[in-house]
Amino acid sequence: MSSEWPLYFTHRESIEGKGYLAQVNMQGRVLVARENRSDSDLPAWVFYGVQPSSLSAEAESVPAAFALFRERLKDILFSIADDARDFDEFHAAVSAFFAETDSDTDVWVRRAAEVRAGQTVQEMAVSRLPRRVAHEVEPTCSVVNVSAESYRPSPENNVASQIFQTTAA
Amino acid sequence: MTYRTFVHLAEVWEALERCAPGYSKRHTRDHFRVTYQNRSYDLSCGPHGDVERAKIFFSDVRKMSRRLQIQDCLIPLLGE
């Protein structure tokens, strides 16, 4: 029985940079694992980033780990804004950060194939998550300069932070 | 195999000396940017007073090792 599950997430963050305000919208992938710890009776829930890959977060429940994951993501975006000279540089750096991969990508792909082939998810903390078919949650990262005169705010742009499981085709 | 929840930052630096010779680190906000062979990872320390006494989630160190492609060397050094 698997103790790691391929999930999708959505998240939006507002970042102030040097002379601009940016909205970063991510629809990404994470590998969520339930791991035992030698110094704790409770299992740890770990979000290993897949897209973006260069971050992780751990807590005692899936919602708590996802909250910490979003905080880590925000910290990294703040750091990118600290270094970027202007919006174009920030945009390029965030896009590059989102595109980085590591070995967790291969694990995510294998686990997703197992789920789509019909393997059931036994772990309740994961099985009760909302489901999406793959084409509804293709990984994307958009970086918009909302301080530009051409930007038109709209409630249609609001994005809730959520996690989803993949589903059989 | 099970692992500890946290490792001390000093242990991480020692392991990187062995597994990522020539690596660089830069302290920014609440993390250290570790770079090795043109790959970087922001290792989260969390808010604290004494940076060098920080405890790091083992899972974050493991993720870093995957990003830097040194997991086969680093994880056995820090695991129990």
gemmi code that builds the backbone of each chain (N, CA, C; Angstrom):
import gemmi

chains = {
    "A": [
        ("MET", (0.854, -1.199, 0.000), (0.000, 0.000, 0.000), (0.880, 1.236, 0.000)),
        ("SER", (0.563, 2.189, -0.855), (1.397, 3.368, -0.988), (1.287, 4.253, 0.238)),
        ("SER", (2.408, 4.874, 0.628), (2.385, 5.892, 1.661), (2.821, 7.223, 1.071)),
        ("GLU", (2.734, 7.357, -0.231), (2.992, 8.629, -0.898), (1.982, 8.757, -2.036)),
        ("TRP", (1.471, 9.984, -2.205), (0.360, 10.185, -3.123), (0.620, 11.386, -4.019)),
        ("PRO", (0.276, 11.277, -5.289), (0.488, 12.379, -6.230), (-0.703, 13.340, -6.200)),
        ("LEU", (-0.471, 14.557, -5.804), (-1.549, 15.531, -5.723), (-1.235, 16.772, -6.554)),
        ("TYR", (-2.275, 17.546, -6.818), (-2.146, 18.855, -7.439), (-2.480, 19.923, -6.399)),
        ("PHE", (-1.989, 21.138, -6.619), (-2.373, 22.237, -5.739), (-2.576, 23.500, -6.563)),
        ("THR", (-3.387, 24.405, -6.027), (-3.505, 25.750, -6.598), (-3.202, 26.749, -5.493)),
        ("HIS", (-2.562, 27.853, -5.876), (-2.222, 28.886, -4.894), (-1.911, 30.178, -5.617)),
        ("ARG", (-2.282, 31.284, -4.996), (-2.013, 32.606, -5.546), (-1.362, 33.461, -4.472)),
        ("GLU", (-0.349, 34.220, -4.861), (0.380, 35.035, -3.904), (0.639, 36.416, -4.490)),
        ("SER", (0.492, 37.442, -3.653), (0.839, 38.808, -4.065), (2.230, 39.133, -3.559)),
        ("ILE", (3.086, 39.587, -4.435), (4.482, 39.859, -4.083), (4.830, 41.284, -4.513)),
        ("GLU", (5.371, 42.053, -3.551), (5.883, 43.379, -3.907), (7.339, 43.261, -4.291)),
        ("GLY", (7.664, 43.865, -5.456), (9.049, 43.884, -5.901), (9.552, 45.308, -6.031)),
        ("LYS", (10.674, 45.452, -6.712), (11.296, 46.778, -6.853), (10.550, 47.569, -7.929)),
        ("GLY", (9.533, 48.275, -7.508), (8.769, 49.112, -8.430), (7.574, 48.422, -9.058)),
        ("TYR", (7.167, 47.267, -8.540), (6.018, 46.582, -9.121), (5.313, 45.755, -8.045)),
        ("LEU", (4.052, 45.435, -8.348), (3.296, 44.485, -7.541), (2.926, 43.329, -8.461)),
        ("ALA", (3.265, 42.132, -8.076), (3.033, 40.971, -8.934), (2.054, 40.006, -8.281)),
        ("GLN", (1.252, 39.356, -9.114), (0.421, 38.243, -8.673), (1.022, 36.982, -9.289)),
        ("VAL", (1.321, 36.014, -8.440), (1.858, 34.742, -8.908), (0.779, 33.683, -8.703)),
        ("ASN", (0.309, 33.093, -9.786), (-0.687, 32.024, -9.721), (-0.009, 30.716, -10.091)),
        ("MET", (-0.098, 29.746, -9.193), (0.483, 28.444, -9.488), (-0.583, 27.366, -9.443)),
        ("GLN", (-0.527, 26.503, -10.423), (-1.277, 25.256, -10.415), (-0.204, 24.199, -10.572)),
        ("GLY", (0.200, 23.591, -9.464), (1.388, 22.742, -9.485), (1.119, 21.340, -8.980)),
        ("ARG", (2.217, 20.621, -8.720), (2.133, 19.233, -8.280), (2.978, 19.024, -7.031)),
        ("VAL", (2.483, 18.170, -6.154), (3.235, 17.802, -4.963), (3.135, 16.294, -4.752)),
        ("LEU", (4.150, 15.743, -4.132), (4.129, 14.348, -3.702), (3.942, 14.389, -2.190)),
        ("VAL", (2.803, 13.900, -1.720), (2.503, 13.953, -0.286), (2.805, 12.588, 0.317)),
        ("ALA", (3.623, 12.572, 1.357), (4.050, 11.315, 1.976), (3.681, 11.290, 3.448)),
        ("ARG", (3.309, 10.106, 3.925), (3.119, 9.879, 5.358), (4.314, 9.075, 5.830)),
        ("GLU", (5.097, 9.667, 6.733), (6.348, 9.040, 7.153), (6.399, 8.895, 8.667)),
        ("ASN", (6.940, 7.784, 9.116), (7.161, 7.611, 10.553), (8.436, 8.327, 10.962)),
        ("ARG", (8.477, 8.744, 12.225), (9.645, 9.411, 12.773), (10.135, 8.633, 14.001)),
        ("SER", (11.441, 8.526, 14.133), (11.994, 7.730, 15.233), (11.795, 8.413, 16.578)),
        ("ASP", (11.527, 9.727, 16.579), (11.402, 10.465, 17.828), (9.975, 10.960, 18.068)),
        ("SER", (9.000, 10.345, 17.393), (7.614, 10.761, 17.590), (6.684, 9.571, 17.388)),
        ("ASP", (5.608, 9.543, 18.188), (4.606, 8.481, 18.022), (3.681, 8.775, 16.852)),
        ("LEU", (3.610, 10.037, 16.462), (2.696, 10.421, 15.385), (3.418, 10.420, 14.045)),
        ("PRO", (2.739, 9.998, 12.975), (3.373, 10.076, 11.658), (3.481, 11.525, 11.201)),
        ("ALA", (4.431, 11.787, 10.347), (4.606, 13.113, 9.769), (4.003, 13.125, 8.372)),
        ("TRP", (3.311, 14.200, 8.039), (2.825, 14.395, 6.677), (3.765, 15.386, 6.007)),
        ("VAL", (4.323, 14.961, 4.872), (5.326, 15.783, 4.195), (4.856, 16.113, 2.780)),
        ("PHE", (4.897, 17.385, 2.453), (4.641, 17.831, 1.085), (5.998, 18.017, 0.410)),
        ("TYR", (6.321, 17.160, -0.542), (7.537, 17.321, -1.345), (7.137, 17.982, -2.670)),
        ("GLY", (7.681, 19.158, -2.933), (7.353, 19.840, -4.173), (7.794, 19.033, -5.387)),
        ("VAL", (6.946, 19.002, -6.409), (7.285, 18.364, -7.685), (7.349, 19.416, -8.786)),
        ("GLN", (6.382, 20.308, -8.785), (6.390, 21.420, -9.724), (5.696, 22.583, -9.040)),
        ("PRO", (6.443, 23.492, -8.377), (7.892, 23.558, -8.272), (8.469, 22.479, -7.366)),
        ("SER", (9.745, 22.153, -7.578), (10.344, 21.035, -6.861), (11.210, 21.445, -5.684)),
        ("SER", (11.688, 22.691, -5.641), (12.696, 23.058, -4.646), (12.123, 23.551, -3.326)),
        ("LEU", (11.203, 22.786, -2.747), (10.712, 23.112, -1.416), (9.979, 21.918, -0.856)),
        ("SER", (9.847, 21.905, 0.486), (9.078, 20.872, 1.149), (8.542, 21.454, 2.451)),
        ("ALA", (7.566, 20.765, 3.037), (7.012, 21.192, 4.321), (6.460, 19.971, 5.031)),
        ("GLU", (6.499, 20.000, 6.350), (6.105, 18.848, 7.161), (5.263, 19.288, 8.337)),
        ("ALA", (4.217, 18.505, 8.657), (3.389, 18.797, 9.823), (2.649, 17.518, 10.211)),
        ("GLU", (1.778, 17.618, 11.218), (1.096, 16.435, 11.734), (-0.218, 16.137, 11.034)),
        ("SER", (-0.600, 16.952, 10.072), (-1.808, 16.678, 9.301), (-1.616, 17.218, 7.891)),
        ("VAL", (-2.440, 16.739, 6.979), (-2.355, 17.207, 5.593), (-2.656, 18.711, 5.491)),
        ("PRO", (-3.751, 19.198, 6.114), (-4.010, 20.648, 6.020), (-2.892, 21.497, 6.616)),
        ("ALA", (-2.328, 21.064, 7.756), (-1.252, 21.838, 8.389), (-0.003, 21.832, 7.514)),
        ("ALA", (0.316, 20.697, 6.921), (1.489, 20.621, 6.050), (1.282, 21.488, 4.807)),
        ("PHE", (0.072, 21.513, 4.263), (-0.200, 22.350, 3.091), (-0.066, 23.829, 3.455)),
        ("ALA", (-0.525, 24.201, 4.651), (-0.388, 25.596, 5.082), (1.088, 25.985, 5.173)),
        ("LEU", (1.914, 25.109, 5.735), (3.347, 25.396, 5.832), (3.996, 25.417, 4.456)),
        ("PHE", (3.530, 24.555, 3.568), (4.050, 24.535, 2.202), (3.804, 25.882, 1.525)),
        ("ARG", (2.621, 26.439, 1.711), (2.308, 27.735, 1.108), (3.175, 28.836, 1.717)),
        ("GLU", (3.452, 28.741, 3.024), (4.327, 29.724, 3.675), (5.734, 29.631, 3.123)),
        ("ARG", (6.223, 28.395, 2.919), (7.560, 28.228, 2.343), (7.610, 28.804, 0.946)),
        ("LEU", (6.543, 28.557, 0.177), (6.490, 29.074, -1.190), (6.548, 30.603, -1.173)),
        ("LYS", (5.805, 31.203, -0.269), (5.809, 32.660, -0.140), (7.199, 33.176, 0.204)),
        ("ASP", (7.878, 32.509, 1.149), (9.241, 32.920, 1.532), (10.181, 32.891, 0.333)),
        ("ILE", (10.056, 31.856, -0.484), (10.929, 31.730, -1.652), (10.614, 32.832, -2.661)),
        ("LEU", (9.344, 33.138, -2.858), (8.979, 34.222, -3.783), (9.472, 35.577, -3.265)),
        ("PHE", (9.403, 35.783, -1.945), (9.964, 37.012, -1.353), (11.447, 37.106, -1.676)),
        ("SER", (12.151, 35.976, -1.533), (13.590, 35.959, -1.772), (13.896, 36.266, -3.234)),
        ("ILE", (13.102, 35.722, -4.142), (13.298, 36.005, -5.564), (13.085, 37.494, -5.828)),
        ("ALA", (12.065, 38.081, -5.184), (11.796, 39.514, -5.352), (12.937, 40.361, -4.795)),
        ("ASP", (13.552, 39.904, -3.712), (14.694, 40.631, -3.142), (15.822, 40.753, -4.170)),
        ("ASP", (16.037, 39.683, -4.934), (17.178, 39.636, -5.854), (16.876, 40.228, -7.229)),
        ("ALA", (15.603, 40.190, -7.658), (15.271, 40.617, -9.021), (15.331, 42.140, -9.137)),
        ("ARG", (15.944, 42.615, -10.214), (16.098, 44.077, -10.399), (14.803, 44.729, -10.841)),
        ("ASP", (13.955, 43.971, -11.567), (12.703, 44.533, -12.073), (11.702, 43.403, -12.295)),
        ("PHE", (10.517, 43.752, -12.805), (9.466, 42.750, -12.961), (9.882, 41.660, -13.948)),
        ("ASP", (10.504, 42.031, -15.048), (10.879, 41.029, -16.051), (11.828, 39.988, -15.465)),
        ("GLU", (12.769, 40.453, -14.633), (13.698, 39.525, -14.005), (12.982, 38.633, -12.997)),
        ("PHE", (12.052, 39.234, -12.253), (11.260, 38.458, -11.291), (10.454, 37.390, -12.021)),
        ("HIS", (9.789, 37.780, -13.101), (8.976, 36.861, -13.889), (9.823, 35.682, -14.376)),
        ("ALA", (10.999, 35.990, -14.910), (11.872, 34.936, -15.437), (12.341, 33.998, -14.320)),
        ("ALA", (12.688, 34.559, -13.173), (13.197, 33.740, -12.065), (12.099, 32.848, -11.490)),
        ("VAL", (10.890, 33.368, -11.371), (9.783, 32.551, -10.858), (9.457, 31.430, -11.846)),
        ("SER", (9.444, 31.756, -13.128), (9.171, 30.724, -14.142), (10.230, 29.624, -14.103)),
        ("ALA", (11.493, 30.013, -13.935), (12.577, 29.028, -13.863), (12.440, 28.173, -12.601)),
        ("PHE", (12.105, 28.803, -11.495), (11.893, 28.085, -10.228), (10.779, 27.052, -10.387)),
        ("PHE", (9.694, 27.414, -11.054), (8.559, 26.496, -11.227), (8.936, 25.319, -12.125)),
        ("ALA", (9.823, 25.561, -13.071), (10.152, 24.531, -14.059), (11.200, 23.521, -13.570)),
        ("GLU", (11.903, 23.824, -12.464), (12.940, 22.908, -11.975), (12.324, 21.573, -11.556)),
        ("THR", (13.040, 20.495, -11.829), (12.548, 19.173, -11.439), (13.627, 18.412, -10.690)),
        ("ASP", (13.216, 17.341, -10.005), (14.171, 16.423, -9.378), (13.579, 15.023, -9.425)),
        ("SER", (14.163, 14.094, -8.672), (13.754, 12.694, -8.762), (12.330, 12.462, -8.282)),
        ("ASP", (11.770, 13.397, -7.507), (10.381, 13.225, -7.057), (9.405, 13.262, -8.231)),
        ("THR", (9.800, 13.885, -9.321), (8.928, 13.935, -10.500), (8.646, 12.525, -11.012)),
        ("ASP", (9.696, 11.699, -11.074), (9.519, 10.326, -11.564), (8.586, 9.541, -10.655)),
        ("VAL", (8.725, 9.735, -9.338), (7.859, 9.030, -8.387), (6.414, 9.492, -8.569)),
        ("TRP", (6.225, 10.819, -8.725), (4.875, 11.372, -8.914), (4.217, 10.756, -10.140)),
        ("VAL", (4.952, 10.674, -11.236), (4.405, 10.136, -12.487), (3.993, 8.670, -12.304)),
        ("ARG", (4.832, 7.894, -11.617), (4.501, 6.475, -11.405), (3.249, 6.331, -10.551)),
        ("ARG", (3.199, 7.111, -9.455), (2.040, 7.009, -8.560), (0.768, 7.463, -9.261)),
        ("ALA", (0.874, 8.515, -10.070), (-0.299, 9.008, -10.796), (-0.784, 7.955, -11.791)),
        ("ALA", (0.136, 7.267, -12.438), (-0.247, 6.211, -13.388), (-0.981, 5.085, -12.668)),
        ("GLU", (-0.546, 4.761, -11.472), (-1.202, 3.709, -10.676), (-2.629, 4.114, -10.333)),
        ("VAL", (-2.812, 5.373, -9.944), (-4.155, 5.853, -9.597), (-5.053, 5.855, -10.827)),
        ("ARG", (-4.510, 6.342, -11.943), (-5.328, 6.416, -13.157), (-5.665, 5.039, -13.702)),
        ("ALA", (-4.829, 4.033, -13.331), (-5.103, 2.663, -13.757), (-6.128, 2.000, -12.858)),
        ("GLY", (-6.565, 2.728, -11.817), (-7.640, 2.216, -10.985), (-7.254, 1.854, -9.568)),
        ("GLN", (-5.965, 2.047, -9.181), (-5.578, 1.702, -7.812), (-6.312, 2.629, -6.840)),
        ("THR", (-6.953, 2.053, -5.827), (-7.719, 2.883, -4.902), (-6.808, 3.475, -3.828)),
        ("VAL", (-7.192, 4.652, -3.348), (-6.446, 5.329, -2.295), (-7.071, 4.953, -0.962)),
        ("GLN", (-6.329, 4.239, -0.121), (-6.871, 3.755, 1.134), (-6.808, 4.816, 2.235)),
        ("GLU", (-5.849, 5.698, 2.164), (-5.628, 6.675, 3.218), (-6.718, 7.748, 3.171)),
        ("MET", (-7.498, 7.837, 4.273), (-8.661, 8.723, 4.284), (-8.267, 10.185, 4.140)),
        ("ALA", (-7.135, 10.576, 4.732), (-6.721, 11.972, 4.654), (-6.512, 12.411, 3.209)),
        ("VAL", (-6.265, 11.445, 2.322), (-6.051, 11.751, 0.905), (-7.311, 11.452, 0.099)),
        ("SER", (-7.974, 10.326, 0.400), (-9.105, 9.894, -0.433), (-10.278, 10.852, -0.362)),
        ("ARG", (-10.376, 11.632, 0.732), (-11.499, 12.564, 0.837), (-11.235, 13.903, 0.158)),
        ("LEU", (-10.025, 14.084, -0.401), (-9.721, 15.322, -1.124), (-10.521, 15.371, -2.423)),
        ("PRO", (-10.860, 16.569, -2.890), (-11.567, 16.660, -4.170), (-10.715, 16.084, -5.298)),
        ("ARG", (-11.390, 15.623, -6.336), (-10.710, 14.989, -7.453), (-10.791, 15.862, -8.697)),
        ("ARG", (-9.748, 15.790, -9.507), (-9.731, 16.482, -10.788), (-9.118, 15.550, -11.814)),
        ("VAL", (-9.628, 15.608, -13.038), (-8.966, 14.881, -14.118), (-7.757, 15.694, -14.547)),
        ("ALA", (-6.798, 15.012, -15.133), (-5.486, 15.616, -15.375), (-5.566, 16.902, -16.190)),
        ("HIS", (-6.392, 16.929, -17.228), (-6.377, 18.101, -18.100), (-6.963, 19.334, -17.429)),
        ("GLU", (-7.678, 19.139, -16.305), (-8.241, 20.285, -15.585), (-7.196, 20.961, -14.701)),
        ("VAL", (-6.108, 20.259, -14.427), (-5.130, 20.778, -13.482), (-3.719, 20.699, -14.049)),
        ("GLU", (-3.589, 20.888, -15.363), (-2.255, 20.908, -15.955), (-1.384, 21.947, -15.240)),
        ("PRO", (-0.160, 21.598, -14.869), (0.700, 22.552, -14.160), (0.935, 23.828, -14.960)),
        ("THR", (0.669, 24.943, -14.326), (0.904, 26.250, -14.946), (1.378, 27.230, -13.887)),
        ("CYS", (2.126, 28.217, -14.333), (2.574, 29.291, -13.449), (2.452, 30.586, -14.217)),
        ("SER", (1.632, 31.490, -13.715), (1.526, 32.798, -14.366), (1.990, 33.874, -13.400)),
        ("VAL", (2.693, 34.853, -13.933), (3.199, 35.980, -13.140), (2.711, 37.246, -13.816)),
        ("VAL", (1.855, 37.988, -13.140), (1.201, 39.156, -13.734), (1.605, 40.412, -12.979)),
        ("ASN", (1.933, 41.454, -13.718), (2.258, 42.747, -13.118), (0.951, 43.501, -12.895)),
        ("VAL", (0.421, 43.433, -11.687), (-0.872, 44.056, -11.414), (-0.742, 45.544, -11.105)),
        ("SER", (0.479, 46.037, -11.088), (0.660, 47.479, -10.927), (0.746, 48.170, -12.283)),
        ("ALA", (0.693, 47.385, -13.356), (0.709, 47.971, -14.687), (-0.637, 48.635, -14.969)),
        ("GLU", (-0.608, 49.727, -15.726), (-1.846, 50.475, -16.012), (-2.862, 49.623, -16.764)),
        ("SER", (-2.389, 48.651, -17.523), (-3.275, 47.841, -18.351), (-4.025, 46.771, -17.564)),
        ("TYR", (-3.628, 46.554, -16.307), (-4.262, 45.472, -15.541), (-5.651, 45.887, -15.072)),
        ("ARG", (-6.617, 44.998, -15.228), (-7.994, 45.254, -14.797), (-8.387, 44.245, -13.734)),
        ("PRO", (-8.472, 44.659, -12.457), (-8.860, 43.729, -11.390), (-10.262, 43.184, -11.619)),
        ("SER", (-10.458, 41.939, -11.240), (-11.766, 41.307, -11.389), (-11.857, 40.148, -10.409)),
        ("PRO", (-13.050, 39.932, -9.822), (-13.191, 38.781, -8.929), (-12.956, 37.463, -9.652)),
        ("GLU", (-13.032, 37.458, -10.961), (-12.754, 36.236, -11.725), (-11.300, 35.807, -11.575)),
        ("ASN", (-10.443, 36.740, -11.153), (-9.019, 36.415, -10.993), (-8.719, 35.762, -9.652)),
        ("ASN", (-9.699, 35.750, -8.740), (-9.433, 35.164, -7.425), (-9.248, 33.662, -7.531)),
        ("VAL", (-8.245, 33.153, -6.789), (-7.927, 31.721, -6.812), (-7.830, 31.228, -5.378)),
        ("ALA", (-8.574, 30.189, -5.040), (-8.485, 29.602, -3.706), (-7.292, 28.656, -3.651)),
        ("SER", (-6.687, 28.556, -2.468), (-5.595, 27.604, -2.280), (-6.206, 26.240, -1.968)),
        ("GLN", (-5.955, 25.277, -2.829), (-6.565, 23.951, -2.656), (-5.600, 22.869, -3.080)),
        ("ILE", (-5.862, 21.669, -2.599), (-5.150, 20.493, -3.078), (-6.166, 19.485, -3.638)),
        ("PHE", (-5.748, 18.788, -4.673), (-6.634, 17.848, -5.365), (-5.899, 16.530, -5.570)),
        ("GLN", (-6.666, 15.475, -5.645), (-6.070, 14.220, -6.072), (-6.421, 13.984, -7.529)),
        ("THR", (-5.563, 13.229, -8.191), (-5.838, 12.889, -9.572), (-6.857, 11.773, -9.587)),
        ("THR", (-7.471, 11.548, -10.723), (-8.534, 10.564, -10.784), (-8.333, 9.701, -12.007)),
        ("ALA", (-8.950, 8.539, -12.004), (-8.850, 7.646, -13.140), (-9.485, 8.308, -14.355)),
        ("ALA", (-8.878, 8.109, -15.489), (-9.373, 8.742, -16.729), (-10.772, 8.243, -17.073)),
    ],
    "B": [
        ("MET", (13.118, 2.506, 6.630), (13.954, 3.150, 7.645), (13.266, 4.423, 8.139)),
        ("THR", (13.279, 4.653, 9.444), (12.696, 5.877, 9.975), (13.804, 6.860, 10.319)),
        ("TYR", (13.446, 8.125, 10.336), (14.423, 9.176, 10.594), (13.914, 10.104, 11.689)),
        ("ARG", (14.856, 10.894, 12.234), (14.507, 11.918, 13.219), (13.665, 12.993, 12.555)),
        ("THR", (12.957, 13.771, 13.353), (12.194, 14.882, 12.806), (13.129, 16.016, 12.380)),
        ("PHE", (14.110, 16.302, 13.256), (15.013, 17.427, 13.003), (16.469, 16.969, 12.979)),
        ("VAL", (17.279, 17.722, 12.270), (18.733, 17.606, 12.366), (19.278, 19.008, 12.664)),
        ("HIS", (20.429, 19.051, 13.300), (21.028, 20.344, 13.600), (21.750, 20.883, 12.372)),
        ("LEU", (21.719, 22.196, 12.251), (22.325, 22.819, 11.075), (23.802, 22.447, 10.954)),
        ("ALA", (24.492, 22.344, 12.091), (25.918, 21.989, 12.060), (26.131, 20.624, 11.405)),
        ("GLU", (25.224, 19.695, 11.667), (25.326, 18.369, 11.046), (25.157, 18.474, 9.539)),
        ("VAL", (24.252, 19.341, 9.110), (24.007, 19.514, 7.679), (25.266, 20.056, 6.998)),
        ("TRP", (25.900, 21.066, 7.614), (27.126, 21.620, 7.014), (28.225, 20.570, 6.918)),
        ("GLU", (28.373, 19.774, 7.980), (29.399, 18.716, 7.944), (29.131, 17.727, 6.819)),
        ("ALA", (27.868, 17.343, 6.665), (27.526, 16.371, 5.622), (27.741, 16.968, 4.230)),
        ("LEU", (27.431, 18.250, 4.065), (27.640, 18.898, 2.765), (29.130, 18.995, 2.429)),
        ("GLU", (29.958, 19.196, 3.448), (31.413, 19.233, 3.204), (31.870, 17.936, 2.551)),
        ("ARG", (31.273, 16.826, 2.967), (31.690, 15.523, 2.448), (31.016, 15.184, 1.125)),
        ("CYS", (29.732, 15.567, 0.997), (28.957, 15.119, -0.167), (28.872, 16.159, -1.283)),
        ("ALA", (29.151, 17.391, -0.982), (29.071, 18.460, -1.983), (30.287, 19.372, -1.839)),
        ("PRO", (31.472, 18.830, -2.054), (32.677, 19.655, -1.879), (32.657, 20.873, -2.781)),
        ("GLY", (32.964, 22.014, -2.168), (32.942, 23.260, -2.935), (31.587, 23.942, -2.937)),
        ("TYR", (30.610, 23.400, -2.170), (29.286, 24.027, -2.138), (29.388, 25.422, -1.541)),
        ("SER", (28.407, 26.276, -1.809), (28.367, 27.601, -1.206), (27.042, 27.781, -0.477)),
        ("LYS", (27.032, 28.682, 0.507), (25.809, 28.967, 1.246), (25.695, 30.471, 1.477)),
        ("ARG", (24.453, 30.948, 1.442), (24.209, 32.389, 1.659), (22.975, 32.513, 2.526)),
        ("HIS", (23.085, 33.240, 3.636), (21.964, 33.411, 4.553), (21.098, 34.567, 4.069)),
        ("THR", (19.822, 34.279, 3.763), (18.881, 35.319, 3.343), (17.555, 35.087, 4.060)),
        ("ARG", (16.962, 36.117, 4.595), (15.697, 36.026, 5.346), (15.778, 34.850, 6.324)),
        ("ASP", (14.846, 33.906, 6.240), (14.838, 32.793, 7.196), (15.332, 31.496, 6.576)),
        ("HIS", (16.242, 31.579, 5.645), (16.775, 30.361, 5.066), (18.212, 30.564, 4.611)),
        ("PHE", (18.845, 29.449, 4.315), (20.173, 29.460, 3.700), (20.020, 28.981, 2.264)),
        ("ARG", (20.566, 29.761, 1.318), (20.574, 29.298, -0.074), (21.844, 28.477, -0.255)),
        ("VAL", (21.659, 27.169, -0.468), (22.784, 26.251, -0.670), (22.903, 25.985, -2.169)),
        ("THR", (24.098, 26.166, -2.707), (24.328, 25.989, -4.138), (25.453, 24.994, -4.360)),
        ("TYR", (25.211, 24.065, -5.268), (26.226, 23.060, -5.604), (26.066, 22.696, -7.071)),
        ("GLN", (27.118, 22.843, -7.823), (27.129, 22.522, -9.258), (25.946, 23.157, -9.984)),
        ("ASN", (25.766, 24.443, -9.780), (24.736, 25.263, -10.436), (23.306, 24.899, -10.058)),
        ("ARG", (23.139, 24.109, -9.012), (21.785, 23.845, -8.493), (21.693, 24.445, -7.107)),
        ("SER", (20.547, 25.090, -6.829), (20.380, 25.757, -5.539), (19.138, 25.258, -4.827)),
        ("TYR", (19.193, 25.339, -3.504), (18.039, 24.987, -2.690), (18.016, 25.908, -1.486)),
        ("ASP", (16.828, 26.452, -1.167), (16.677, 27.324, -0.005), (16.283, 26.474, 1.195)),
        ("LEU", (17.238, 26.244, 2.092), (17.024, 25.414, 3.271), (16.408, 26.274, 4.367)),
        ("SER", (15.185, 25.931, 4.765), (14.457, 26.766, 5.702), (14.935, 26.564, 7.131)),
        ("CYS", (15.252, 27.678, 7.801), (15.680, 27.600, 9.197), (14.559, 28.006, 10.137)),
        ("GLY", (13.580, 28.748, 9.628), (12.528, 29.242, 10.492), (13.017, 30.413, 11.307)),
        ("PRO", (12.119, 31.184, 11.885), (12.531, 32.326, 12.702), (13.164, 31.859, 13.999)),
        ("HIS", (14.298, 32.428, 14.376), (14.987, 32.019, 15.590), (16.024, 33.061, 15.914)),
        ("GLY", (16.660, 32.918, 17.078), (17.680, 33.883, 17.458), (19.036, 33.518, 16.912)),
        ("ASP", (19.564, 32.381, 17.354), (20.905, 31.970, 16.970), (20.825, 31.097, 15.720)),
        ("VAL", (21.224, 31.645, 14.578), (21.096, 30.934, 13.306), (21.820, 29.604, 13.334)),
        ("GLU", (23.014, 29.598, 13.870), (23.831, 28.388, 13.791), (23.341, 27.280, 14.705)),
        ("ARG", (22.387, 27.582, 15.601), (21.821, 26.515, 16.439), (20.484, 26.034, 15.887)),
        ("ALA", (20.150, 26.479, 14.690), (18.843, 26.139, 14.124), (18.713, 24.636, 13.897)),
        ("LYS", (17.477, 24.163, 14.057), (17.177, 22.771, 13.741), (16.390, 22.747, 12.444)),
        ("ILE", (16.744, 21.819, 11.600), (16.163, 21.738, 10.277), (15.321, 20.473, 10.163)),
        ("PHE", (14.161, 20.574, 9.527), (13.378, 19.360, 9.289), (14.198, 18.386, 8.440)),
        ("PHE", (14.265, 17.125, 8.868), (15.000, 16.125, 8.094), (14.413, 16.028, 6.681)),
        ("SER", (13.094, 16.133, 6.559), (12.461, 16.030, 5.240), (12.937, 17.153, 4.312)),
        ("ASP", (13.227, 18.335, 4.877), (13.710, 19.433, 4.043), (15.154, 19.159, 3.594)),
        ("VAL", (15.940, 18.562, 4.484), (17.304, 18.191, 4.110), (17.261, 17.123, 3.016)),
        ("ARG", (16.333, 16.189, 3.153), (16.223, 15.138, 2.133), (15.824, 15.750, 0.782)),
        ("LYS", (14.909, 16.707, 0.827), (14.495, 17.367, -0.415), (15.662, 18.120, -1.030)),
        ("MET", (16.430, 18.790, -0.183), (17.609, 19.484, -0.675), (18.567, 18.506, -1.362)),
        ("SER", (18.750, 17.335, -0.728), (19.689, 16.373, -1.293), (19.226, 15.879, -2.663)),
        ("ARG", (17.908, 15.772, -2.861), (17.389, 15.357, -4.163), (17.633, 16.456, -5.189)),
        ("ARG", (17.428, 17.694, -4.782), (17.618, 18.828, -5.698), (19.084, 18.925, -6.110)),
        ("LEU", (19.987, 18.731, -5.151), (21.418, 18.834, -5.434), (22.002, 17.530, -5.968)),
        ("GLN", (21.159, 16.488, -6.033), (21.545, 15.176, -6.558), (22.672, 14.545, -5.743)),
        ("ILE", (22.601, 14.659, -4.430), (23.600, 14.074, -3.535), (22.945, 13.179, -2.489)),
        ("GLN", (21.720, 12.709, -2.766), (20.981, 11.978, -1.737), (21.650, 10.681, -1.337)),
        ("ASP", (22.310, 10.003, -2.257), (22.933, 8.717, -1.926), (24.059, 8.881, -0.910)),
        ("CYS", (24.694, 10.029, -0.913), (25.775, 10.306, 0.043), (25.229, 10.931, 1.320)),
        ("LEU", (24.354, 11.944, 1.180), (23.958, 12.774, 2.320), (23.040, 12.055, 3.294)),
        ("ILE", (22.030, 11.362, 2.795), (21.010, 10.775, 3.673), (21.600, 9.720, 4.620)),
        ("PRO", (22.450, 8.812, 4.159), (23.037, 7.853, 5.108), (23.858, 8.526, 6.214)),
        ("LEU", (24.437, 9.682, 5.924), (25.227, 10.374, 6.935), (24.350, 10.956, 8.034)),
        ("LEU", (23.129, 11.355, 7.696), (22.272, 12.044, 8.657), (21.179, 11.160, 9.234)),
        ("GLY", (20.953, 9.980, 8.626), (19.905, 9.103, 9.101), (20.349, 8.358, 10.345)),
        ("GLU", (19.397, 7.620, 10.901), (19.714, 6.849, 12.113), (19.621, 5.371, 11.813)),
    ],
}
model = gemmi.Model(1)
for chain_id, residues in chains.items():
    chain = gemmi.Chain(chain_id)
    for i, (resn, *xyz) in enumerate(residues, 1):
        res = gemmi.Residue()
        res.name, res.seqid = resn, gemmi.SeqId(i, " ")
        for name, pos in zip(("N", "CA", "C"), xyz):
            atom = gemmi.Atom()
            atom.name, atom.element = name, gemmi.Element(name[0])
            atom.pos, atom.b_iso = gemmi.Position(*pos), 0.0
            res.add_atom(atom)
        chain.add_residue(res)
    model.add_chain(chain)
structure = gemmi.Structure()
structure.add_model(model)
structure.setup_entities()
